[in-house]
Amino acid sequence: MDAYINLAKEAIKEYLLHGKTIEPSKDLPAEMLNTQAGVFVCFKNKGELRGCIGTYMPTQENVAEEIINSTISAATQDPRFLPVSAKELRDVTVSIDVLSTPELVAEKDIKKLNPKVHGVMVKTEDGFASGLLLPNLEGVNTVEKQINIACQKAGIDPKADKFVVYKFTVSRHEEK
């Protein structure tokens, strides 16, 4: 199994069963221990989303620590869902997206974005509100739909409010 997925599964199991936050093993791949990046962790149970939380910029010392923190948050703190229970451990699947640094997109280049490749983040010009949508999501086939969903998550009216768009790519790790 993928080291990223293994780490998330170990982190959630230890947290749900024993209330403990694990430390990253020194045996993890170097890119997990020596790099910083934003990470999103998503849980599904029988194909239905059960939690998805992360950061678009790094908040921890390395990717491994981002995965551990985002895993626990996605399973226990996503306000849209009840926390994942220990009984669900064998039924939940996890996916992890490691994000590139977001880049500002010029208004004239927005139509060039590909929702299968690029995630988007929208922010009001004052930076007060923001919303993010990962790339390659089922049912999101156009840039317009992608930006509208990100705006909706942020509470931004895409027809009335002024906002800027950022793009990013992800390295996706999915449990098979």
Contacts in CASP RR format, 6 or more apart in sequence:
PFRMAT RR
TARGET T0000
AUTHOR 0000-0000-0000
METHOD contacts of the structure
MODEL  1
MDAYINLAKEAIKEYLLHGKTIEPSKDLPAEMLNTQAGVFVCFKNKGELR
GCIGTYMPTQENVAEEIINSTISAATQDPRFLPVSAKELRDVTVSIDVLS
TPELVAEKDIKKLNPKVHGVMVKTEDGFASGLLLPNLEGVNTVEKQINIA
CQKAGIDPKADKFVVYKFTVSRHEEK
1 9 0 8 1.000
1 175 0 8 1.000
2 173 0 8 1.000
2 175 0 8 1.000
3 28 0 8 1.000
3 29 0 8 1.000
3 32 0 8 1.000
4 32 0 8 1.000
4 67 0 8 1.000
4 96 0 8 1.000
4 98 0 8 1.000
4 173 0 8 1.000
5 94 0 8 1.000
5 96 0 8 1.000
5 173 0 8 1.000
5 174 0 8 1.000
5 175 0 8 1.000
7 24 0 8 1.000
7 28 0 8 1.000
7 32 0 8 1.000
7 64 0 8 1.000
7 67 0 8 1.000
7 68 0 8 1.000
7 71 0 8 1.000
8 41 0 8 1.000
8 67 0 8 1.000
8 68 0 8 1.000
8 71 0 8 1.000
8 94 0 8 1.000
8 96 0 8 1.000
9 94 0 8 1.000
9 175 0 8 1.000
10 22 0 8 1.000
11 21 0 8 1.000
11 22 0 8 1.000
11 67 0 8 1.000
11 68 0 8 1.000
11 71 0 8 1.000
11 72 0 8 1.000
12 43 0 8 1.000
12 71 0 8 1.000
12 72 0 8 1.000
12 75 0 8 1.000
12 84 0 8 1.000
12 89 0 8 1.000
12 92 0 8 1.000
12 94 0 8 1.000
13 89 0 8 1.000
14 20 0 8 1.000
14 21 0 8 1.000
14 22 0 8 1.000
15 21 0 8 1.000
15 22 0 8 1.000
15 71 0 8 1.000
15 72 0 8 1.000
15 75 0 8 1.000
15 76 0 8 1.000
16 75 0 8 1.000
16 84 0 8 1.000
16 85 0 8 1.000
16 86 0 8 1.000
16 89 0 8 1.000
17 86 0 8 1.000
17 89 0 8 1.000
21 68 0 8 1.000
21 72 0 8 1.000
22 68 0 8 1.000
24 32 0 8 1.000
24 33 0 8 1.000
24 62 0 8 1.000
24 64 0 8 1.000
24 65 0 8 1.000
24 68 0 8 1.000
26 33 0 8 1.000
28 64 0 8 1.000
31 63 0 8 1.000
32 62 0 8 1.000
32 63 0 8 1.000
32 64 0 8 1.000
32 67 0 8 1.000
33 62 0 8 1.000
33 63 0 8 1.000
33 64 0 8 1.000
34 62 0 8 1.000
35 62 0 8 1.000
35 63 0 8 1.000
36 58 0 8 1.000
36 60 0 8 1.000
36 61 0 8 1.000
36 62 0 8 1.000
36 63 0 8 1.000
36 66 0 8 1.000
37 58 0 8 1.000
37 63 0 8 1.000
37 66 0 8 1.000
37 98 0 8 1.000
37 99 0 8 1.000
37 100 0 8 1.000
37 101 0 8 1.000
38 54 0 8 1.000
38 55 0 8 1.000
38 56 0 8 1.000
38 57 0 8 1.000
38 58 0 8 1.000
38 59 0 8 1.000
38 63 0 8 1.000
38 66 0 8 1.000
38 98 0 8 1.000
38 99 0 8 1.000
39 54 0 8 1.000
39 55 0 8 1.000
39 63 0 8 1.000
39 66 0 8 1.000
39 67 0 8 1.000
39 70 0 8 1.000
39 96 0 8 1.000
39 97 0 8 1.000
39 98 0 8 1.000
39 99 0 8 1.000
40 52 0 8 1.000
40 53 0 8 1.000
40 54 0 8 1.000
40 55 0 8 1.000
40 70 0 8 1.000
40 74 0 8 1.000
40 96 0 8 1.000
40 97 0 8 1.000
40 99 0 8 1.000
40 134 0 8 1.000
40 170 0 8 1.000
41 52 0 8 1.000
41 53 0 8 1.000
41 54 0 8 1.000
41 67 0 8 1.000
41 70 0 8 1.000
41 71 0 8 1.000
41 73 0 8 1.000
41 74 0 8 1.000
41 94 0 8 1.000
41 95 0 8 1.000
41 96 0 8 1.000
42 49 0 8 1.000
42 51 0 8 1.000
42 52 0 8 1.000
42 74 0 8 1.000
42 94 0 8 1.000
42 95 0 8 1.000
42 96 0 8 1.000
42 97 0 8 1.000
43 49 0 8 1.000
43 50 0 8 1.000
43 51 0 8 1.000
43 52 0 8 1.000
43 74 0 8 1.000
43 75 0 8 1.000
43 84 0 8 1.000
43 92 0 8 1.000
43 93 0 8 1.000
43 94 0 8 1.000
44 50 0 8 1.000
44 92 0 8 1.000
44 93 0 8 1.000
44 94 0 8 1.000
44 95 0 8 1.000
45 84 0 8 1.000
45 88 0 8 1.000
45 91 0 8 1.000
45 92 0 8 1.000
45 93 0 8 1.000
46 91 0 8 1.000
47 93 0 8 1.000
49 81 0 8 1.000
50 75 0 8 1.000
50 78 0 8 1.000
50 81 0 8 1.000
50 84 0 8 1.000
50 88 0 8 1.000
50 92 0 8 1.000
51 74 0 8 1.000
51 75 0 8 1.000
51 78 0 8 1.000
51 80 0 8 1.000
51 81 0 8 1.000
51 84 0 8 1.000
52 74 0 8 1.000
52 78 0 8 1.000
53 70 0 8 1.000
53 73 0 8 1.000
53 74 0 8 1.000
53 77 0 8 1.000
53 78 0 8 1.000
54 66 0 8 1.000
54 70 0 8 1.000
54 73 0 8 1.000
54 74 0 8 1.000
55 66 0 8 1.000
55 70 0 8 1.000
56 99 0 8 1.000
56 102 0 8 1.000
56 121 0 8 1.000
56 132 0 8 1.000
56 168 0 8 1.000
57 101 0 8 1.000
57 102 0 8 1.000
58 66 0 8 1.000
59 66 0 8 1.000
59 69 0 8 1.000
60 66 0 8 1.000
60 69 0 8 1.000
63 98 0 8 1.000
67 96 0 8 1.000
71 94 0 8 1.000
75 83 0 8 1.000
75 84 0 8 1.000
75 92 0 8 1.000
76 83 0 8 1.000
76 84 0 8 1.000
77 83 0 8 1.000
84 92 0 8 1.000
93 174 0 8 1.000
93 175 0 8 1.000
94 174 0 8 1.000
94 175 0 8 1.000
95 172 0 8 1.000
95 173 0 8 1.000
95 174 0 8 1.000
95 175 0 8 1.000
96 172 0 8 1.000
96 173 0 8 1.000
96 174 0 8 1.000
97 134 0 8 1.000
97 170 0 8 1.000
97 171 0 8 1.000
97 172 0 8 1.000
97 173 0 8 1.000
98 170 0 8 1.000
98 171 0 8 1.000
98 173 0 8 1.000
99 168 0 8 1.000
99 169 0 8 1.000
99 170 0 8 1.000
100 168 0 8 1.000
100 169 0 8 1.000
100 170 0 8 1.000
101 168 0 8 1.000
102 121 0 8 1.000
102 166 0 8 1.000
102 167 0 8 1.000
102 168 0 8 1.000
103 166 0 8 1.000
103 167 0 8 1.000
103 168 0 8 1.000
104 164 0 8 1.000
104 165 0 8 1.000
104 166 0 8 1.000
105 113 0 8 1.000
105 120 0 8 1.000
105 164 0 8 1.000
105 165 0 8 1.000
105 166 0 8 1.000
105 167 0 8 1.000
107 165 0 8 1.000
110 143 0 8 1.000
110 147 0 8 1.000
110 165 0 8 1.000
111 143 0 8 1.000
113 119 0 8 1.000
113 120 0 8 1.000
113 143 0 8 1.000
113 146 0 8 1.000
113 165 0 8 1.000
113 167 0 8 1.000
114 135 0 8 1.000
114 143 0 8 1.000
115 135 0 8 1.000
115 136 0 8 1.000
115 137 0 8 1.000
115 140 0 8 1.000
115 141 0 8 1.000
115 142 0 8 1.000
115 143 0 8 1.000
115 145 0 8 1.000
115 146 0 8 1.000
116 135 0 8 1.000
116 136 0 8 1.000
117 135 0 8 1.000
117 136 0 8 1.000
117 169 0 8 1.000
118 135 0 8 1.000
118 167 0 8 1.000
118 168 0 8 1.000
118 169 0 8 1.000
119 132 0 8 1.000
119 133 0 8 1.000
119 134 0 8 1.000
119 135 0 8 1.000
119 146 0 8 1.000
119 167 0 8 1.000
119 168 0 8 1.000
119 169 0 8 1.000
119 170 0 8 1.000
120 132 0 8 1.000
120 133 0 8 1.000
120 143 0 8 1.000
120 146 0 8 1.000
120 147 0 8 1.000
120 150 0 8 1.000
120 165 0 8 1.000
120 166 0 8 1.000
120 167 0 8 1.000
120 168 0 8 1.000
121 130 0 8 1.000
121 131 0 8 1.000
121 132 0 8 1.000
121 133 0 8 1.000
121 150 0 8 1.000
121 165 0 8 1.000
121 166 0 8 1.000
121 167 0 8 1.000
121 168 0 8 1.000
122 130 0 8 1.000
122 131 0 8 1.000
122 132 0 8 1.000
122 147 0 8 1.000
122 150 0 8 1.000
122 151 0 8 1.000
122 154 0 8 1.000
122 156 0 8 1.000
122 163 0 8 1.000
122 164 0 8 1.000
122 165 0 8 1.000
122 166 0 8 1.000
123 129 0 8 1.000
123 130 0 8 1.000
123 131 0 8 1.000
123 154 0 8 1.000
123 163 0 8 1.000
123 164 0 8 1.000
123 166 0 8 1.000
124 130 0 8 1.000
124 154 0 8 1.000
124 156 0 8 1.000
124 161 0 8 1.000
124 162 0 8 1.000
124 163 0 8 1.000
125 162 0 8 1.000
125 163 0 8 1.000
125 164 0 8 1.000
129 154 0 8 1.000
129 155 0 8 1.000
129 156 0 8 1.000
130 154 0 8 1.000
131 150 0 8 1.000
131 151 0 8 1.000
131 153 0 8 1.000
131 154 0 8 1.000
131 156 0 8 1.000
132 150 0 8 1.000
132 153 0 8 1.000
133 140 0 8 1.000
133 146 0 8 1.000
133 149 0 8 1.000
133 150 0 8 1.000
133 153 0 8 1.000
134 170 0 8 1.000
135 169 0 8 1.000
135 170 0 8 1.000
136 172 0 8 1.000
139 145 0 8 1.000
140 146 0 8 1.000
140 149 0 8 1.000
147 158 0 8 1.000
147 165 0 8 1.000
148 158 0 8 1.000
151 157 0 8 1.000
151 158 0 8 1.000
151 161 0 8 1.000
151 163 0 8 1.000
154 163 0 8 1.000
156 163 0 8 1.000
END
